[in-house]
Amino acid sequence: MQRVRVKSLMPPGHVRTPHYLRGKIGTVERQLGSFPNPENLAYGQPAPAKPLLRVRFTMADLWGDATENPNDTLDAEIYEHWLEPAPDAT
């Protein structure tokens, strides 16, 4: 499984990536296909298809080891242009 980090971008306007996931590392659970980019569609602009991935985060990934249930998970569907390879955990 591929580990990825959600980019820590703060672009203006309509974005579909939750703020609390930005900068966090998760694991690609699966690829969902390619779909028109909703960040462009929101403004009536041409919307090239972009790959959409389901990324799984543990509560520890999101909130740290002190979270009540660190092994519980959250899945989020995130467009590939918001993701980058995660650094090695070594």
All heavy atoms as an XYZ file, in Angstrom:
715
protein
N       0.840     -1.194      0.000
C       0.000      0.000      0.000
C       0.877      1.248      0.000
O       1.869      1.312      0.709
C      -0.912      0.012      1.208
C      -1.975     -1.024      1.197
S      -3.142     -0.623      2.520
C      -4.382     -1.785      2.165
N       0.472      2.224     -0.751
C       1.255      3.443     -0.903
C       0.898      4.466      0.175
O      -0.266      4.800      0.368
C       0.996      4.033     -2.290
C       1.748      5.304     -2.555
C       1.347      5.942     -3.873
O       0.444      5.495     -4.552
N       2.035      7.003     -4.209
N       1.917      4.956      0.861
C       1.720      6.018      1.847
C       1.841      7.356      1.117
O       2.753      7.555      0.310
C       2.752      5.931      2.965
C       2.695      4.656      3.776
C       1.623      4.659      4.825
N       2.000      5.512      5.952
C       1.159      5.925      6.879
N      -0.096      5.567      6.851
N       1.564      6.686      7.862
N       0.928      8.253      1.407
C       0.900      9.569      0.766
C       0.674     10.640      1.818
O       0.143     10.375      2.895
C      -0.204      9.654     -0.312
C       0.101      8.752     -1.494
C      -1.573      9.337      0.269
N       1.079     11.847      1.475
C       0.793     13.000      2.323
C      -0.115     13.930      1.542
O       0.091     14.179      0.353
C       2.071     13.747      2.700
C       1.757     14.941      3.592
C       2.889     15.894      3.917
N       4.195     15.494      3.559
C       5.235     15.396      4.420
N       5.064     15.665      5.687
N       6.411     15.062      3.999
N      -1.112     14.458      2.212
C      -1.985     15.460      1.614
C      -1.210     16.775      1.622
O      -0.652     17.172      2.646
C      -3.308     15.594      2.405
C      -4.212     16.641      1.770
C      -4.009     14.245      2.510
N      -1.151     17.419      0.475
C      -0.400     18.673      0.372
C      -0.982     19.723      1.310
O      -2.194     19.798      1.511
C      -0.410     19.176     -1.065
C       0.364     18.276     -2.010
C       0.303     18.795     -3.429
C       1.053     17.881     -4.363
N       0.916     18.312     -5.769
N      -0.108     20.538      1.851
C      -0.515     21.614      2.775
C      -0.752     22.901      2.005
O      -0.153     23.929      2.296
C       0.560     21.825      3.846
O       0.622     20.724      4.685
N      -1.620     22.851      1.033
C      -1.925     24.023      0.221
C      -3.081     24.800      0.833
O      -3.950     24.223      1.486
C      -2.299     23.587     -1.200
C      -1.257     22.769     -1.964
C      -1.839     22.301     -3.294
C      -0.008     23.585     -2.175
N      -3.090     26.087      0.609
C      -4.193     26.940      1.059
C      -4.644     27.837     -0.096
O      -4.594     29.064     -0.003
C      -3.740     27.809      2.244
C      -3.380     27.037      3.476
S      -4.809     26.173      4.118
C      -4.116     25.483      5.592
N      -5.085     27.232     -1.199
C      -5.499     28.055     -2.331
C      -6.819     28.760     -2.040
O      -7.640     28.251     -1.263
C      -5.657     27.041     -3.464
C      -6.008     25.779     -2.772
C      -5.257     25.816     -1.461
N      -7.028     29.903     -2.653
C      -8.323     30.573     -2.481
C      -9.399     29.831     -3.262
O      -9.104     29.063     -4.169
C      -8.066     31.965     -3.073
C      -6.995     31.723     -4.087
C      -6.133     30.623     -3.525
N     -10.620     30.045     -2.898
C     -11.726     29.513     -3.672
C     -12.208     28.158     -3.195
O     -11.947     27.729     -2.075
N     -12.903     27.508     -4.080
C     -13.577     26.239     -3.792
C     -12.581     25.090     -3.894
O     -12.035     24.832     -4.960
C     -14.707     26.041     -4.811
C     -15.437     24.759     -4.653
N     -16.409     24.589     -3.700
C     -15.335     23.586     -5.305
C     -16.887     23.358     -3.788
N     -16.252     22.741     -4.756
N     -12.344     24.402     -2.811
C     -11.509     23.204     -2.833
C     -12.260     22.077     -2.146
O     -13.108     22.311     -1.287
C     -10.123     23.414     -2.174
C      -9.310     24.426     -2.952
C     -10.248     23.831     -0.736
N     -11.940     20.843     -2.512
C     -12.674     19.683     -2.020
C     -11.865     18.866     -1.018
O     -12.246     17.767     -0.675
C     -13.050     18.795     -3.200
C     -13.917     19.470     -4.227
C     -15.303     19.627     -3.780
N     -15.847     18.322     -3.440
C     -17.079     18.097     -3.106
N     -17.936     19.086     -3.061
N     -17.487     16.895     -2.800
N     -10.739     19.401     -0.548
C      -9.893     18.669      0.390
C     -10.043     19.290      1.768
O      -9.721     20.458      1.960
C      -8.426     18.711     -0.075
O      -8.370     18.147     -1.393
C      -7.533     17.911      0.839
N     -10.539     18.521      2.743
C     -10.759     19.084      4.072
C      -9.474     19.650      4.684
O      -8.403     19.055      4.565
C     -11.256     17.889      4.893
C     -11.817     16.942      3.894
C     -10.971     17.112      2.664
N      -9.611     20.769      5.331
C      -8.472     21.448      5.940
C      -7.749     20.555      6.935
O      -6.523     20.526      6.986
C      -8.941     22.747      6.604
C      -7.830     23.556      7.149
N      -7.375     23.421      8.440
C      -7.039     24.491      6.574
C      -6.363     24.236      8.640
N      -6.150     24.903      7.526
N      -8.495     19.803      7.745
C      -7.872     18.998      8.797
C      -7.040     17.838      8.253
O      -6.272     17.231      8.996
C      -8.916     18.489      9.802
C      -9.894     17.484      9.247
C      -9.644     16.113      9.339
C     -11.077     17.894      8.651
C     -10.542     15.186      8.841
C     -11.976     16.973      8.160
C     -11.707     15.630      8.256
O     -12.609     14.720      7.764
N      -7.172     17.520      6.948
C      -6.355     16.458      6.351
C      -5.067     16.985      5.733
O      -4.147     16.202      5.471
C      -7.154     15.717      5.274
C      -8.365     14.936      5.747
C      -9.080     14.290      4.571
C      -7.978     13.900      6.783
N      -4.970     18.263      5.520
C      -3.797     18.830      4.841
C      -2.551     18.658      5.702
O      -2.544     18.956      6.882
C      -4.041     20.289      4.495
C      -5.203     20.419      3.524
C      -5.510     21.837      3.191
N      -6.863     21.915      2.631
C      -7.443     23.035      2.279
N      -6.804     24.178      2.412
N      -8.648     23.023      1.787
N      -1.505     18.107      5.074
C      -0.254     17.838      5.765
C      -0.213     16.476      6.443
O       0.822     16.065      6.949
N      -1.326     15.759      6.447
C      -1.405     14.460      7.130
C      -1.014     13.331      6.184
O      -1.171     13.419      4.964
C      -2.814     14.215      7.667
C      -3.313     15.284      8.605
C      -2.451     15.405      9.847
C      -3.040     16.441     10.790
N      -2.312     16.570     12.012
N      -0.522     12.244      6.762
C      -0.093     11.077      5.998
C      -1.106      9.958      6.179
O      -1.557      9.682      7.297
C       1.305     10.626      6.447
C       2.336     11.704      6.080
C       1.687      9.280      5.820
C       3.735     11.432      6.589
N      -1.466      9.332      5.061
C      -2.380      8.200      5.071
C      -1.927      7.166      4.058
O      -0.870      7.290      3.445
N      -2.758      6.170      3.859
C      -2.460      5.069      2.948
C      -3.527      4.997      1.869
O      -4.723      5.024      2.182
C      -2.429      3.735      3.725
O      -1.461      3.838      4.774
C      -2.061      2.580      2.821
N      -3.094      4.910      0.605
C      -4.062      4.761     -0.486
C      -4.742      3.414     -0.321
O      -4.096      2.366     -0.296
C      -3.370      4.866     -1.862
C      -4.363      4.552     -2.977
C      -2.762      6.247     -2.051
N      -6.041      3.448     -0.183
C      -6.836      2.237     -0.014
C      -7.222      1.685     -1.378
O      -7.230      0.493     -1.589
C      -8.059      2.568      0.854
C      -8.798      1.383      1.395
C      -9.919      0.928      0.468
O     -10.535      1.743     -0.233
O     -10.166     -0.285      0.450
N      -7.567      2.590     -2.303
C      -7.864      2.178     -3.679
C      -8.026      3.385     -4.582
O      -8.260      4.496     -4.117
C      -9.079      1.291     -3.749
C     -10.377      1.994     -3.474
C     -11.531      1.059     -3.692
N     -12.382      1.078     -2.524
C     -13.617      0.673     -2.531
N     -14.136      0.178     -3.627
N     -14.348      0.735     -1.450
N      -7.930      3.112     -5.887
C      -8.191      4.134     -6.891
C      -9.642      4.006     -7.310
O     -10.165      2.900     -7.442
C      -7.250      3.961     -8.070
C      -5.799      4.160     -7.683
C      -4.857      4.089     -8.864
O      -5.273      3.934    -10.001
N      -3.578      4.203     -8.581
N     -10.294      5.147     -7.514
C     -11.726      5.158     -7.807
C     -12.053      5.520     -9.245
O     -13.214      5.514     -9.625
C     -12.428      6.129     -6.853
C     -12.257      5.793     -5.373
C     -12.775      6.930     -4.515
C     -12.946      4.493     -5.036
N     -11.060      5.873    -10.038
C     -11.283      6.305    -11.413
C     -10.946      7.772    -11.563
O     -10.440      8.416    -10.641
N     -11.228      8.304    -12.743
C     -10.968      9.722    -13.017
C     -12.288     10.442    -13.228
O     -13.200      9.905    -13.868
C     -10.081      9.870    -14.254
O      -8.796      9.363    -13.984
N     -12.352     11.647    -12.696
C     -13.578     12.440    -12.733
C     -13.230     13.893    -12.994
O     -12.136     14.342    -12.663
C     -14.326     12.319    -11.396
C     -14.694     10.910    -11.052
C     -13.830     10.128    -10.301
C     -15.884     10.362    -11.499
C     -14.152      8.808     -9.993
C     -16.211      9.047    -11.197
C     -15.349      8.274    -10.453
N     -14.173     14.667    -13.559
C     -13.913     16.095    -13.765
C     -13.557     16.775    -12.444
O     -14.151     16.495    -11.401
C     -15.234     16.627    -14.318
C     -15.906     15.424    -14.920
C     -15.494     14.274    -14.046
N     -12.576     17.652    -12.499
C     -12.083     18.341    -11.304
C     -13.147     19.304    -10.771
O     -13.465     20.310    -11.395
C     -10.801     19.093    -11.632
C     -10.177     19.758    -10.439
O     -10.703     19.719     -9.334
N      -9.031     20.383    -10.646
N     -13.721     19.032     -9.587
C     -14.778     19.892     -9.052
C     -14.281     21.288     -8.691
O     -15.089     22.220     -8.591
C     -15.258     19.139     -7.810
C     -14.118     18.292     -7.411
C     -13.405     17.930     -8.684
N     -12.980     21.451     -8.507
C     -12.444     22.780     -8.209
C     -12.601     23.704     -9.407
O     -12.720     24.916     -9.248
C     -10.979     22.663     -7.777
C     -10.835     21.900     -6.465
C      -9.407     21.579     -6.100
O      -8.470     22.058     -6.765
O      -9.209     20.837     -5.122
N     -12.598     23.133    -10.611
C     -12.857     23.917    -11.817
C     -14.357     24.033    -12.096
O     -14.845     25.100    -12.492
C     -12.164     23.291    -13.029
C     -10.663     23.272    -12.920
O     -10.089     22.230    -12.637
N     -10.015     24.406    -13.117
N     -15.065     22.931    -11.905
C     -16.512     22.927    -12.173
C     -17.242     23.986    -11.357
O     -18.218     24.569    -11.827
C     -17.100     21.546    -11.856
C     -16.748     20.418    -12.815
C     -17.294     19.094    -12.281
C     -17.272     20.697    -14.210
N     -16.783     24.235    -10.144
C     -17.440     25.205     -9.263
C     -17.471     26.600     -9.879
O     -18.333     27.403     -9.528
C     -16.735     25.244     -7.907
N     -16.554     26.876    -10.799
C     -16.469     28.195    -11.425
C     -16.856     28.159    -12.900
O     -16.590     29.115    -13.626
C     -15.058     28.759    -11.247
C     -14.743     28.982     -9.785
C     -13.947     28.086     -9.081
C     -15.282     30.067     -9.098
C     -13.686     28.275     -7.731
C     -15.016     30.259     -7.748
C     -14.225     29.360     -7.072
O     -13.970     29.536     -5.732
N     -17.439     27.049    -13.354
C     -17.864     26.944    -14.738
C     -16.703     26.878    -15.708
O     -16.870     27.203    -16.883
N     -15.544     26.452    -15.247
C     -14.357     26.344    -16.089
C     -14.238     24.934    -16.646
O     -14.812     23.995    -16.087
C     -13.096     26.674    -15.286
C     -13.070     28.075    -14.730
C     -11.881     28.288    -13.799
O     -11.247     27.355    -13.330
N     -11.591     29.550    -13.525
N     -13.473     24.779    -17.744
C     -13.205     23.419    -18.218
C     -12.595     22.603    -17.075
O     -11.767     23.105    -16.312
C     -12.198     23.617    -19.349
C     -12.402     25.032    -19.796
C     -12.815     25.799    -18.561
N     -13.029     21.368    -16.946
C     -12.631     20.543    -15.807
C     -12.025     19.232    -16.297
O     -12.733     18.246    -16.483
C     -13.827     20.283    -14.902
N     -10.712     19.228    -16.512
C     -10.094     17.981    -16.954
C     -10.278     16.892    -15.900
O     -10.340     17.171    -14.701
C      -8.611     18.341    -17.112
C      -8.414     19.594    -16.334
C      -9.741     20.291    -16.281
N     -10.386     15.659    -16.381
C     -10.543     14.525    -15.463
C      -9.260     14.327    -14.665
O      -8.158     14.428    -15.195
C     -10.881     13.265    -16.248
N      -9.421     14.087    -13.379
C      -8.296     13.843    -12.474
C      -8.572     12.551    -11.709
O      -9.714     12.270    -11.351
C      -8.150     14.986    -11.476
C      -7.937     16.333    -12.128
C      -6.719     16.979    -11.592
C      -6.536     18.340    -12.242
N      -5.185     18.560    -12.598
N      -7.514     11.770    -11.443
C      -7.709     10.542    -10.664
C      -8.165     10.853     -9.241
O      -7.668     11.776     -8.600
C      -6.312      9.905    -10.647
C      -5.588     10.510    -11.803
C      -6.141     11.898    -11.933
N      -9.128     10.068     -8.769
C      -9.664     10.192     -7.421
C      -9.266      8.934     -6.647
O      -9.425      7.815     -7.149
C     -11.181     10.329     -7.468
C     -11.908     10.536     -6.147
C     -11.506     11.855     -5.485
C     -13.424     10.491     -6.373
N      -8.713      9.129     -5.451
C      -8.249      8.008     -4.644
C      -8.932      8.016     -3.291
O      -9.252      9.073     -2.764
C      -6.732      8.101     -4.444
C      -5.948      8.122     -5.739
C      -4.987      9.288     -5.731
C      -5.221      6.844     -5.930
N      -9.138      6.836     -2.750
C      -9.622      6.723     -1.378
C      -8.385      6.537     -0.496
O      -7.610      5.609     -0.692
C     -10.572      5.561     -1.212
C     -11.092      5.460      0.226
C     -12.292      4.572      0.346
N     -13.386      5.165     -0.419
C     -14.334      4.450     -1.018
N     -14.334      3.152     -0.942
N     -15.287      5.064     -1.688
N      -8.201      7.443      0.459
C      -7.043      7.418      1.350
C      -7.541      7.148      2.765
O      -8.491      7.777      3.231
C      -6.266      8.758      1.296
C      -5.052      8.708      2.205
C      -5.845      9.075     -0.143
N      -6.883      6.209      3.422
C      -7.265      5.825      4.787
C      -6.264      6.425      5.776
O      -5.056      6.301      5.617
C      -7.281      4.308      4.919
C      -7.685      3.831      6.306
C      -8.062      2.372      6.279
N      -9.322      2.258      5.529
C      -9.736      1.139      4.941
N      -9.017      0.045      5.016
N     -10.872      1.131      4.284
N      -6.810      7.059      6.798
C      -6.026      7.656      7.873
C      -6.430      6.988      9.177
O      -7.608      6.731      9.401
C      -6.322      9.158      7.997
C      -6.060      9.945      6.752
C      -7.050     10.088      5.781
C      -4.837     10.553      6.545
C      -6.817     10.829      4.635
C      -4.591     11.297      5.397
C      -5.590     11.428      4.445
N      -5.461      6.725     10.049
C      -5.831      6.305     11.397
C      -6.036      7.571     12.225
O      -5.552      8.660     11.859
C      -4.738      5.439     12.063
O      -3.577      6.235     12.272
C      -4.411      4.204     11.229
N      -6.746      7.426     13.311
C      -6.913      8.575     14.207
C      -5.552      9.048     14.715
O      -5.343     10.252     14.894
C      -7.828      8.228     15.376
C      -9.278      7.990     14.991
S     -10.067      9.423     14.216
C     -10.196      8.862     12.523
N      -4.600      8.120     14.900
C      -3.246      8.521     15.291
C      -2.591      9.348     14.185
O      -1.874     10.306     14.470
C      -2.395      7.301     15.631
N      -2.833      9.003     12.888
C      -2.315      9.798     11.771
C      -2.829     11.231     11.851
O      -2.112     12.186     11.566
C      -2.760      9.229     10.419
C      -2.153      7.891     10.039
O      -1.038      7.582     10.509
O      -2.800      7.164      9.259
N      -4.094     11.373     12.233
C      -4.734     12.686     12.223
C      -4.524     13.481     13.501
O      -4.294     14.682     13.455
C      -6.244     12.538     11.972
C      -6.639     11.910     10.639
C      -8.150     11.792     10.558
C      -6.082     12.700      9.478
N      -4.618     12.826     14.653
C      -4.671     13.549     15.917
C      -3.554     13.188     16.888
O      -3.525     13.686     18.008
C      -6.027     13.338     16.586
C      -7.173     13.513     15.638
C      -8.060     12.564     15.251
C      -7.556     14.704     14.943
N      -8.971     13.079     14.358
C      -8.680     14.405     14.150
C      -7.051     16.006     14.897
C      -9.316     15.339     13.336
C      -7.689     16.939     14.082
C      -8.799     16.597     13.323
N      -2.656     12.268     16.477
C      -1.550     11.886     17.350
C      -1.885     10.662     18.189
O      -3.032     10.216     18.253
N      -0.883     10.121     18.822
C      -1.041      8.891     19.595
C      -1.915      9.054     20.827
O      -2.396      8.067     21.377
C       0.330      8.357     20.013
C       1.122      7.858     18.809
O       0.489      7.414     17.832
O       2.361      7.921     18.860
N      -2.127     10.270     21.287
C      -2.915     10.497     22.494
C      -4.418     10.413     22.228
O      -5.203     10.494     23.163
C      -2.578     11.848     23.103
N      -4.810     10.216     20.970
C      -6.234     10.123     20.663
C      -6.859      8.932     21.381
O      -6.187      7.952     21.687
C      -6.460     10.041     19.140
O      -7.838     10.147     18.861
C      -5.950      8.747     18.571
N      -8.132      9.009     21.655
C      -8.816      7.973     22.437
C      -8.752      6.593     21.792
O      -8.546      5.583     22.463
C     -10.276      8.379     22.651
C     -11.036      7.442     23.547
C     -12.433      7.954     23.843
O     -12.650      9.175     23.828
O     -13.304      7.115     24.084
N      -8.936      6.532     20.462
C      -8.921      5.256     19.733
C      -7.963      5.374     18.543
O      -8.403      5.543     17.404
C     -10.327      4.893     19.246
C     -11.278      4.681     20.393
O     -11.037      3.834     21.251
N     -12.346      5.461     20.440
N      -6.649      5.286     18.778
C      -5.661      5.572     17.733
C      -5.742      4.675     16.514
O      -5.311      5.080     15.436
C      -4.318      5.428     18.446
C      -4.598      4.654     19.674
C      -6.019      4.905     20.034
N      -6.312      3.485     16.623
C      -6.377      2.576     15.477
C      -7.667      2.682     14.681
O      -7.799      2.051     13.636
C      -6.172      1.127     15.946
C      -4.762      0.917     16.460
O      -3.797      1.413     15.901
N      -4.648      0.193     17.557
N      -8.637      3.474     15.151
C      -9.829      3.725     14.352
C      -9.405      4.457     13.085
O      -8.378      5.136     13.061
C     -10.841      4.572     15.115
C     -11.604      3.780     16.164
O     -11.396      2.554     16.263
O     -12.392      4.396     16.899
N     -10.195      4.315     12.026
C      -9.799      4.908     10.744
C     -10.866      5.841     10.189
O     -12.042      5.768     10.551
C      -9.512      3.813      9.703
O     -10.683      3.031      9.491
C      -8.352      2.935     10.126
N     -10.411      6.683      9.288
C     -11.262      7.582      8.516
C     -10.818      7.434      7.069
O      -9.619      7.476      6.787
C     -11.064      9.022      8.981
C     -11.783     10.081      8.168
C     -12.411     11.093      9.106
C     -10.860     10.769      7.198
N     -11.750      7.225      6.151
C     -11.447      7.180      4.722
C     -11.929      8.472      4.083
O     -13.040      8.941      4.381
C     -12.149      6.009      4.048
C     -11.533      4.670      4.383
O     -10.604      4.613      5.208
O     -11.980      3.650      3.819
N     -11.098      9.030      3.217
C     -11.451     10.258      2.505
C     -11.135     10.077      1.026
O     -10.121      9.471      0.677
C     -10.672     11.446      3.064
N     -11.998     10.595      0.187
C     -11.764     10.558     -1.252
C     -11.109     11.872     -1.649
O     -11.682     12.946     -1.457
C     -13.071     10.296     -1.984
C     -13.585      8.909     -1.643
C     -14.938      8.574     -2.209
O     -15.580      9.435     -2.852
O     -15.376      7.426     -1.999
N      -9.875     11.746     -2.163
C      -9.033     12.910     -2.424
C      -8.486     12.821     -3.844
O      -7.983     11.763     -4.251
C      -7.871     12.984     -1.404
C      -8.420     13.019      0.019
C      -6.985     14.199     -1.686
C      -7.343     12.948      1.096
N      -8.558     13.917     -4.576
C      -8.009     13.945     -5.923
C      -6.483     13.895     -5.874
O      -5.848     14.468     -4.982
C      -8.495     15.190     -6.683
C      -9.893     15.010     -7.194
C     -10.986     15.334     -6.408
C     -10.122     14.464     -8.451
C     -12.284     15.136     -6.861
C     -11.409     14.262     -8.918
C     -12.479     14.602     -8.125
O     -13.763     14.396     -8.576
N      -5.923     13.173     -6.844
C      -4.488     12.885     -6.869
C      -3.612     14.143     -6.841
O      -2.528     14.129     -6.255
C      -4.160     12.050     -8.116
C      -2.731     11.577     -8.188
C      -2.503     10.706     -9.395
O      -2.663     11.198    -10.535
O      -2.170      9.529     -9.202
N      -4.081     15.240     -7.447
C      -3.248     16.444     -7.468
C      -3.054     17.049     -6.079
O      -2.216     17.920     -5.891
C      -3.787     17.484     -8.466
C      -5.096     18.098     -8.100
N      -6.317     17.484     -8.320
C      -5.385     19.284     -7.506
C      -7.277     18.263     -7.904
N      -6.746     19.366     -7.398
N      -3.794     16.566     -5.084
C      -3.637     16.996     -3.704
C      -2.677     16.108     -2.914
O      -2.428     16.352     -1.740
C      -4.991     17.007     -2.994
C      -5.709     18.295     -3.169
C      -6.634     18.620     -4.128
C      -5.571     19.464     -2.364
N      -7.068     19.899     -3.973
C      -6.431     20.456     -2.878
C      -4.802     19.783     -1.261
C      -6.538     21.708     -2.338
C      -4.933     21.031     -0.713
C      -5.782     21.991     -1.249
N      -2.159     15.051     -3.544
C      -1.337     14.073     -2.837
C       0.104     14.100     -3.321
O       0.364     14.391     -4.491
C      -1.924     12.673     -3.022
C      -3.373     12.495     -2.555
C      -3.893     11.137     -2.984
C      -3.467     12.669     -1.056
N       1.011     13.745     -2.424
C       2.425     13.594     -2.759
C       2.943     12.374     -2.012
O       2.355     11.962     -1.003
C       3.214     14.846     -2.370
C       3.161     15.194     -0.904
C       3.745     16.575     -0.587
O       4.038     17.325     -1.523
O       3.878     16.871      0.591
N       4.039     11.774     -2.499
C       4.588     10.626     -1.775
C       4.947     11.019     -0.340
O       5.468     12.094     -0.096
C       5.836     10.254     -2.573
C       5.627     10.853     -3.924
C       4.801     12.094     -3.694
N       4.656     10.141      0.592
C       5.016     10.392      1.993
C       6.502     10.122      2.169
O       7.062      9.225      1.533
C       4.198      9.485      2.909
N       7.156     10.868      3.044
C       8.569     10.579      3.326
C       8.698      9.228      4.024
O       7.749      8.740      4.641
C       8.984     11.717      4.265
C       7.723     12.219      4.850
C       6.639     11.959      3.840
N       9.859      8.608      3.861
C      10.099      7.324      4.529
C       9.963      7.505      6.034
O      10.330      8.527      6.594
C      11.504      6.803      4.206
C      11.621      6.382      2.761
O      10.595      6.042      2.143
O      12.746      6.386      2.236
N       9.461      6.477      6.682
C       9.257      6.518      8.124
C      10.513      6.114      8.891
O      10.453      5.914     10.079
C       8.094      5.598      8.507
N      11.626      5.994      8.204
C      12.850      5.591      8.886
C      13.498      6.732      9.609
O      13.294      7.865      9.367
C      13.865      4.998      7.885
O      14.139      5.951      6.867
C      13.320      3.691      7.312
